[in-house]
């Protein structure tokens, strides 16, 4: 984990070659944040799903990549990748 990624709601980050994209989806409640895992895109089509995490959970894993959540609020999330 050597880089910091800051995502506002709707911002996307590619986890790496052969890996998925993630998009910050905000906080549906004050105790839960959501990250969208987008599998692929082809001519603006693809599929994705929301992942929901408790606000106090700081270590998460998406598509085999460990992420450390440093901060999550309704507008943005700060990740160490």
C-alpha positions as CSV (number, residue, x, y, z in Angstrom):
1,X,0.0,0.0,0.0
2,X,2.0,2.9,-1.3
3,X,-0.4,5.4,-2.9
4,X,-3.3,7.4,-1.6
5,X,-6.4,7.7,-3.7
6,X,-9.1,10.3,-2.9
7,X,-12.5,9.6,-4.6
8,X,-15.5,11.9,-4.5
9,X,-18.9,10.4,-5.0
10,X,-19.1,9.1,-8.6
11,X,-15.3,9.1,-9.1
12,X,-13.7,6.0,-10.5
13,X,-10.3,4.3,-9.9
14,X,-8.9,1.3,-11.8
15,X,-7.4,-1.2,-9.4
16,X,-4.9,-2.4,-12.0
17,X,-4.3,-4.4,-15.2
18,X,-6.8,-7.2,-15.3
19,X,-8.7,-5.9,-12.3
20,X,-11.9,-4.1,-11.8
21,X,-12.8,-0.4,-11.4
22,X,-14.2,0.9,-8.2
23,X,-16.5,4.0,-7.8
24,X,-17.3,5.7,-4.5
25,X,-21.1,5.6,-4.0
26,X,-21.2,7.7,-0.8
27,X,-23.0,6.8,2.4
28,X,-26.5,5.4,2.4
29,X,-26.6,5.9,6.2
30,X,-24.3,7.5,8.8
31,X,-22.8,4.1,9.6
32,X,-22.3,2.6,6.2
33,X,-20.3,3.5,3.1
34,X,-20.6,2.0,-0.4
35,X,-18.2,1.2,-3.1
36,X,-19.3,0.1,-6.6
37,X,-17.3,-2.7,-8.1
38,X,-17.5,-2.4,-11.9
39,X,-16.6,-5.5,-13.8
40,X,-16.2,-4.4,-17.3
41,X,-17.4,-1.9,-19.9
42,X,-18.1,-2.4,-23.6
43,X,-19.7,0.5,-25.5
44,X,-21.0,2.0,-22.2
45,X,-22.4,-1.3,-21.1
46,X,-21.2,-3.7,-18.4
47,X,-22.2,-4.8,-15.0
48,X,-21.5,-3.6,-11.5
49,X,-22.7,-4.0,-8.0
50,X,-22.6,-2.1,-4.7
51,X,-20.5,-3.3,-1.8
52,X,-21.5,-2.0,1.6
53,X,-19.1,-1.7,4.5
54,X,-19.6,-0.5,8.1
55,X,-18.0,2.9,8.6
56,X,-15.6,1.6,11.2
57,X,-14.2,-1.1,8.9
58,X,-11.0,0.2,7.5
59,X,-9.5,-2.9,5.9
60,X,-11.4,-4.1,2.8
61,X,-10.6,-6.3,-0.2
62,X,-12.0,-5.7,-3.6
63,X,-11.2,-8.0,-6.6
64,X,-8.2,-9.4,-4.7
65,X,-6.7,-6.0,-3.9
66,X,-6.3,-5.0,-0.2
67,X,-7.4,-1.4,0.5
68,X,-7.1,0.6,3.7
69,X,-9.8,3.2,4.2
70,X,-8.3,6.2,5.9
71,X,-11.5,8.3,5.9
72,X,-15.0,8.0,4.6
73,X,-17.7,10.7,4.7
74,X,-20.8,11.4,2.5
75,X,-18.8,13.3,-0.1
76,X,-15.5,11.4,-0.4
77,X,-13.4,8.5,0.6
78,X,-9.6,8.3,1.1
79,X,-8.0,5.0,0.4
80,X,-4.4,3.6,0.6
81,X,-3.8,1.2,-2.3
